[in-house]
Amino acid sequence: MSLPIPRRCAAIAAGVILSAFALAASVPVYSQQSSGSAWISLDHRSAAGMSAADAARALAKGSAITQEAAFFGYDLSLPGWQHDQIGCPFMPGDILLQYRRTARNGSLFLFTATVPRGRGRVQVVPVLYGNATPFKTAVGSERSFSVFNRAVPHSIAEKELAPGGSWLRLGLCYTAIAGAESRVPRDTDTNPALVRAPAPTLRISEKSRSTSVSFTDCNAPHQYTVWDLTFDGRGRIVAAGTTSLSDYAARAVNGKAPRQKLLPEPAQPEQKPIPPGVHPKAEPIPQ
């Protein structure tokens, strides 16, 4: 599922940062170092672009996918269903797929599925039913947590949730399971439109033995989503939340620049001329 992306999000390589709050709370804070394109995202492939082995495995598990999807209210026998593969490098035993269908009225049906490459069961996470979310949104749901924690071995998650690890892409694997196609801008500091948007940040709490990952997702025009993910000491995701914020940009009205209202010059005080030979009367000042 491709989402419109604001073009004004620019590119920059982020360095390591340490906030004043982190110094006071003794919580190390790191920013993701990366290079390349203007966006940090996972690899998305259409069904036609999948490898032969993954495509064959998804086809072999077609019946299981259909049954699991039907359990959550999705009818794959209807025309118009398409699926993409999301390349999460931290799920060695599973293939991550996103299924979507646009109805005639334009409403969207969307769910994600993990397909085991070997033995195991297909897992489905419901995301949208005709543009409506399930009883509980996929973000932060127990279902999305359990699917992520089963597909990502804790040994891999623990390794990546470190200053030198790929913790941002690990977080993007969770957002993909929750149905998002996140694209993280490399620059949030120099763009006025993203003044409230945090750079990709890792916070490690020794006290609670937890790790949090936060980042900005430019997923619609004139707005962005801030993701906050929390993992326990074993790399298991235990909390997730999003905050949607609008960016700021000065816009012209009806294609015209804002009118400037000029204030009138203040009136000058009236000057009364003194006739020649007449001197103003001097009043003595009492001593």
C-alpha positions in Angstrom: 0.0 0.0 0.0 1.6 3.2 -1.1 0.8 6.3 0.9 1.4 9.9 -0.4 4.6 11.4 1.0 5.3 15.1 1.6 8.1 16.1 -0.7 9.4 18.8 1.6 11.0 16.3 4.0 14.7 16.5 3.1 17.7 14.3 3.7 20.5 14.4 6.2 22.7 11.9 8.1 22.0 11.9 11.8 24.7 11.7 14.4 24.7 10.6 18.0 22.8 12.9 20.4 22.3 13.1 24.1 19.5 15.3 25.5 19.5 17.3 28.7 16.6 15.2 29.9 18.7 12.1 29.4 21.5 13.5 31.4 19.2 14.2 34.3 17.4 10.9 34.1 20.6 8.8 33.3 18.9 7.4 30.2 21.2 7.1 27.2 19.7 8.5 24.0 21.0 7.7 20.6 20.0 8.7 17.0 20.1 6.3 14.1 23.1 6.7 11.8 22.4 5.9 8.2 23.1 7.1 4.7 21.7 6.8 1.2 18.3 7.9 0.0 16.1 10.6 1.6 14.0 7.9 3.3 14.6 5.1 5.7 12.2 2.3 4.9 11.8 -1.5 4.5 12.0 -3.1 1.1 8.5 -3.6 -0.5 8.0 -6.0 -3.4 4.9 -6.7 -5.4 3.8 -10.3 -5.8 5.5 -10.4 -9.2 8.7 -9.2 -7.6 8.9 -11.9 -4.9 11.7 -14.5 -5.1 10.7 -17.9 -6.7 11.0 -19.7 -3.3 9.0 -17.1 -1.3 6.3 -16.9 -4.0 6.0 -20.7 -4.1 5.7 -20.9 -0.3 3.0 -18.2 -0.2 1.1 -20.1 -2.9 1.5 -23.4 -1.0 0.1 -21.7 2.1 -2.8 -20.1 0.2 -5.5 -22.2 1.8 -4.2 -21.5 5.3 -4.0 -17.8 4.5 -7.6 -17.8 3.3 -8.9 -19.7 6.3 -7.0 -17.5 8.8 -8.1 -14.3 7.0 -11.8 -15.6 7.0 -11.5 -16.0 10.8 -10.9 -12.3 11.1 -13.7 -11.4 8.6 -11.8 -11.1 5.3 -13.2 -12.9 2.2 -10.3 -13.6 -0.2 -12.7 -15.1 -2.7 -13.8 -11.6 -3.7 -12.1 -10.1 -6.7 -9.5 -7.3 -6.3 -7.2 -8.7 -3.6 -3.5 -7.9 -4.0 -0.5 -8.6 -1.8 3.0 -7.2 -1.4 6.0 -8.6 0.5 7.7 -6.5 3.1 11.4 -7.4 3.5 12.0 -7.6 7.3 15.5 -8.9 7.8 14.8 -9.9 11.3 12.2 -12.6 10.6 14.4 -15.4 9.2 11.7 -18.0 9.5 8.7 -16.1 8.1 7.6 -14.2 5.0 5.8 -10.9 5.8 2.9 -10.1 3.5 0.4 -7.2 3.3 -3.0 -8.0 1.7 -5.3 -5.2 0.5 -8.5 -4.7 -1.5 -10.2 -1.5 -2.6 -14.0 -1.9 -2.8 -16.1 -0.2 -5.5 -16.9 2.6 -3.2 -13.2 3.3 -2.6 -13.0 1.8 0.9 -9.9 -0.2 1.8 -9.6 -3.6 3.3 -6.2 -4.4 4.7 -4.5 -7.1 6.8 -1.0 -8.5 7.2 0.1 -12.1 7.4 3.2 -13.9 8.4 3.8 -17.1 6.4 6.3 -19.7 7.9 9.1 -20.8 5.6 9.1 -24.1 7.4 6.8 -25.7 9.9 4.4 -23.4 11.7 1.1 -21.6 11.4 0.0 -18.6 9.3 -0.6 -15.6 11.5 -2.9 -12.7 10.5 -3.2 -9.2 11.9 -6.4 -7.4 11.0 -5.9 -3.7 10.1 -8.8 -2.2 8.1 -12.4 -3.3 7.2 -13.6 -0.9 4.5 -11.6 2.0 6.0 -12.8 1.1 9.5 -10.4 -0.3 12.1 -11.2 -3.5 14.0 -12.6 -3.5 17.5 -9.1 -2.5 18.6 -6.6 -0.9 16.3 -3.7 -3.0 15.2 -1.2 -0.5 16.7 -0.6 -1.6 20.2 -2.9 -4.6 20.0 -2.0 -7.9 21.7 -2.4 -9.6 18.4 0.3 -7.5 16.7 2.6 -7.9 19.7 2.3 -11.7 19.7 2.8 -12.0 15.9 5.9 -9.7 16.1 7.4 -11.5 19.1 6.9 -14.9 17.6 8.3 -14.0 14.2 11.4 -12.1 15.5 13.6 -14.3 17.7 14.4 -12.5 21.0 18.2 -13.1 20.4 18.0 -11.0 17.2 15.9 -8.3 18.8 18.2 -8.0 21.8 21.2 -7.6 19.5 19.6 -4.9 17.3 18.2 -2.9 20.3 21.6 -1.5 21.0 23.4 1.8 19.9 25.2 -0.1 17.1 22.2 -2.2 16.0 19.6 -1.6 13.4 17.0 -0.7 15.9 15.1 1.7 13.6 14.5 -1.0 11.0 13.5 -3.4 13.8 10.9 -0.8 14.7 9.8 -0.6 11.1 9.2 -4.3 11.1 6.6 -3.8 13.8 4.9 -0.9 12.0 4.7 -3.1 8.9 3.0 -5.9 10.9 0.6 -3.2 12.2 -0.3 -2.4 8.6 1.8 0.8 8.0 4.2 1.4 5.1 6.4 3.7 7.1 8.9 6.0 5.5 11.2 7.9 7.9 12.7 11.2 6.8 16.4 11.5 7.5 16.0 15.2 8.4 13.7 16.7 11.0 15.9 19.4 12.5 16.3 21.7 9.5 12.8 21.5 8.1 10.4 24.0 9.7 7.4 21.9 8.7 8.7 19.1 11.0 9.6 21.3 14.0 7.8 19.0 16.5 9.0 15.8 14.8 11.6 13.8 16.6 14.6 12.3 14.8 14.9 8.5 15.0 15.8 8.0 18.7 16.8 5.0 20.9 16.4 5.4 24.7 17.8 2.7 27.0 16.6 2.6 30.6 18.9 0.6 32.9 16.4 1.1 35.8 13.4 -0.5 34.1 15.5 -2.7 31.8 13.5 -1.4 28.8 14.3 0.2 25.5 12.2 2.6 23.6 12.3 3.5 19.9 10.7 6.7 18.5 10.7 8.0 15.0 8.7 10.2 12.6 6.7 8.7 9.7 5.7 11.1 6.9 2.7 9.2 5.7 0.2 11.8 4.4 0.3 15.4 3.0 0.6 18.1 5.6 0.8 15.7 8.5 3.1 13.1 10.0 2.9 10.3 12.6 5.3 9.9 15.5 5.7 6.3 16.6 6.7 5.3 20.1 7.7 1.6 20.7 8.8 0.0 23.9 10.7 -3.3 24.3 11.5 -5.2 27.4 14.9 -6.5 28.4 14.5 -9.6 26.2 13.6 -7.6 23.1 9.9 -8.3 23.3 7.7 -5.5 22.3 5.3 -4.5 25.1 3.8 -1.2 24.1 3.2 0.9 21.0 1.5 4.2 20.3 1.2 6.8 17.6 0.7 10.6 17.7 -0.6 12.4 14.5 0.6 15.9 14.1 0.1 18.5 11.4 3.1 20.3 9.9 3.3 24.0 9.5 3.7 25.9 6.2 2.6 29.4 5.3 0.2 29.2 2.4 -1.2 31.8 0.1 -4.9 32.4 -0.1 -6.5 31.9 -3.5 -3.0 31.8 -5.0 -2.3 35.4 -3.8 0.2 36.6 -1.3 -1.3 37.8 2.0 -2.2 41.5 1.8 -0.3 43.9 3.8 -2.3 46.6 5.6 -0.5 49.9 5.8 -1.1 52.0 8.9 -1.6 55.7 8.3 1.1 58.1 9.4 0.4 59.6 12.8 -0.8 63.2 12.7 1.9 65.7 13.5 1.3 68.0 16.5 0.0 71.5 15.5 2.7 74.2 15.6 1.6 77.7 16.6 3.9 80.4 15.1 5.1 83.3 17.4 5.0 86.8 15.9 8.3 88.6 15.5 9.5 90.6 18.5 7.3 88.7 20.9 9.1 86.5 23.3 7.5 83.8 25.4 6.9 84.9 29.0 9.3 83.3 31.4 7.9 82.0 34.6 10.3 82.1 37.5 10.9 78.9 39.3 10.7 79.1 43.1 13.9 78.3 44.8 
